[in-house]
Amino acid sequence: MDQISQNQTSFIPRKTPGLEVVREKPIGLFMVIAALVFVIAVLGSGSIFLYKYIISKSIDTAGKYLSERKEALEPTTIDELIRTDKRLRSANELLNKHIVATPVFKLLEDITLESVRFSKFEYIVDQVKGASVKVSGEAKSYGSIALQADNFNNEKRFIKNAVFSNLNLNEKGNVTFEALISFDPDLISYKKMLTREASSSIMPTQ
């Protein structure tokens, strides 16, 4: 009986020594996300580095270009341009401040009636307020003075105001008067006068 139990065959397979079955563990979701974050970080760092490199090269190129342009302009040329600019600014300032009396006399000559004569003339100039003329004279009649006052006041472009006063008859029967005539600053401006002359010279003749 003992012999039979010793020779009984077992149906349970025995492990072969040295051979083991290795099972693969599944990759977790956390590991996948971590890998993606790492790749994105690497790509971002590379992009920033490339951007800095491009900007640095652009700045270097622009600096070299400016240095070449600066060297191309000789210092003497720059100094001469600066002096010329200062002279032009000074000339323009003088031109803006320069005033002339010629337009006043020309305007009075054009709009004064033949029946009116000036005997005394006082010229007052103010760059801000313009020019004023205080005159004394005589006219053939009160009607002539009234017409002359209309002529002055109708010239609204250059005459701001004209006031007649002290009207009296003299021994010859003529009317003596005094008048104060105020002119616009543009009339006595030399620069504006040049502009008017230039405009009138290019106007087509009819």
MOZI-V907126 format. One line per field, one symbol per residue. ss: DSSP state (@ for helix, = for strand, . for the rest). psi: psi as a letter, one per 20 degrees, with the letter a starting at -180 (. if undefined). burial: + if it has 16 or more other C-alpha atoms within 10 Angstrom, else -. A space follows every 10 residues. Layout:
ss=???
psi=???
burial=???
This chain:
ss=.@@@@@.... .......... ........@@ @@@@@@@@@@ @@@@@@@@@@ @@@@@@@@@@ @@@@@@@@@@ @@..@@@@@@ @@@@@@@@@@ @@@@@@@.=. .@@@@@@@@@ @....===== ======...= =========. .@@@@@@@@@ @@@@....== =========. ....====== ===.@@@@=@ @@@@@@@@@@ @@....
psi=hhhghhjppp iopqpppioq pppppqpqhg hggggggggg ggggghgggg ghgggghggg ghghghhghg hhoqhhgghh hggggghhgg hhghghipqq ighghgghhh jpqhjppphq pppppphgia qqpoqqaqrh rhhhhghhhg gghimigiph qppqrlpqpa iijroqrqqo ppqqhhhjph ghghgghggh hippq.
burial=---------- ---------- ---------- ---------- ---------- ---------- ---------- ---------- ---------- --------+- --++------ -+---+---- ----+----+ ++++++++++ -+-++--++- +++----+++ ++-+--+--- ---++++++- ++++++++++ +++------- ------
